[in-house]
């Protein structure tokens, strides 16, 4: 894999260990979905009608990817670990999204709740992936930047509500703490 990477990107110097670590990280963190990984692999791996070197490199890369998968010990399953987002849940998510967007449209900026950091998990990613296509219709009809802001904030608020993240009841500016320098 290192030799193939060096052929594709001669301007970047990467050690074999560094490259293997990067592949492992990408596979572990599920940055790309299954379809995206397959598409990237098809683009990166030369077809068998190429020259002899490229033809020999394709099976080697496939074997190395399989070895990395085995070393990482990740079961390669298609969307079964997304906690089963089914059409019923999608409709519930859509209603929460619409409710959150309506709520934030009429809310002054200073009264918006402070959104917490959301832990990175497969379930949370699945929720965001499910909501993203729903946002397209709202964003396409957005007339100005303020409306786009309320749509995006409403979507973030909806994600927090769907995953059960705790939100403060009052706005950001309601309570001021005294900052004591250390």
N, C-alpha and C positions, 0 to 999 in steps of 0.2 A: 504494500500500500504506500509505503514511503517513497519508493522509486516512482510509482505512478503519480503521486502528488508532486514530486520534484519535476516530472515531465510536464504536468499541467500548469504548475505555478513556479517557474524557475526563479522568479524574483524574490520568493519567500523562502527563507531557510528555516526549516523546522526539523527537530530531531524525531526519530521514530517513536520514542517514548512520549514526547509532547503530542504528536499526532494521534497516537493511540489513546492518550488521556482525553484529547478533545473529542474523539469519536465516542468514547465511553460516556463523557459528560452529555453529549447531544442525545445519545440513546437513553441514558438514565432520566434526563429531565424532560423527555418527551416534547422537545421544542418543535419537532415536526411531526405531523400526523402520518399515518401509514401511507396514505395516498401521496403525500408530499415526499416521503422518503423513497417510495418507488419511482416517482417522477425524477427526483434528483439522481437516483442510481442509474436510471435509463439514460439521462443526459450525460452523466459522468463516465459511465462505462461504455467504451467504444463498441460498436456493433461488430459482429464476427466477420463481416465482409471487408474490414479494414486491413491494414498491413499485418504481417505475421507477429510483430511485437505486440500490437494492440490486441490481436486475437488471443495471444497467450496471457495477456494481462487480465482480461475479463474474468476467467475462472479463478485466477489467483486472488483478485479483489473480492469476488464473491466468497471465496473460502476464508479470507481474512476477516470480512464482515461477519461471517458465521462464527469465527473464532472469538471476535470481540463480543458478539452476543452471548456466547457461551461463558466467556470470562466474566461478563457483567452479570450474568444469570438473570436476565430479564425475559419473562415469557412474552413472545411477540403475539399479542392478541388484538383483534380489531374491535375497539370500542366496547369491550365487555366490562372493563373496570371503570367505566364512567358513571357508575352508580345508577345505570339504567335510566337515562332520561327518556321518557316515553312521551307520546303525544299529549296525554293528560297533564303531565308535568309542564310541557311546553306551553300549554294554554294557561296554566296557572302562572308561569313565569311571565307570559305576555301581559296578563292582567296586572301583575305586580309592577311590571315595567311601565305600563300606561299610567297606573295610579301614581307611581313615583315621579314620572315626568309631569303630570298635571300638578302635583303638589309643589314641585320645584319651580314651575313656571310662574306661579303667583307668590313665591317666597322671595323676600329681599335677600341679597347675597349675604349680608351680615347675620341673618337668621338661619342660614343653612347649617345642618349638623356637620360636625367635623367627622370625616370618614376615617375609619380605622385602617391600618394595614391588614391586608388579607393574606393569610398563610398560603403558600404555594402548594397546592395539592391537586390530584387528578380530578377530584369532584369540583373544586373551584374553577379549574380550567374548563371543565365540561360545561359548567354554568355560563362562563363567559363566552365559550364557543357557541352555545345555544342562543345566547342573546345577541351576538354580533349581527347575524343576518336580519334579525328583527329591527335593528336600528337603521338599516339602509333606507327604508321607506320614510322614516321620520326625518333623517338627515337630508334626504333629497328634497323634501318639502320645506326645509328650514329657510326662512326668509332673511335672517340676519345672524350676526355673531352671538348676540344675546340668546336667541332661540336655540342655536346650536349648543351653546354652553349649558342651557337648562336641560336639553335633551341628554347630553353626555353626563351631566351631574346626576340626572334622574336615573340613567342607566347604571352608574356606579352605585347609587343608593339602592337600586333594585337588586344588584348583585349582593350587596351587604345584607339586605333583607332576606333574600332567597337562601343564602348560606347560613343565616342566623348569627351574623356578626353583631356585637353589641354597639348600639349607637347612642350618643348622648341625647337626652330629651330636649335640652334647650339649645340655643344657637351658640356660636363660637364666642361671641363677645359678652356673654352674660356673666362670666365669672373671671375675674382677673386675680391671678396669684402674684404674690410679691416675689420678685427675683432677688435672692440673696447671693451675692458672689461668693464663690468658694475660696 
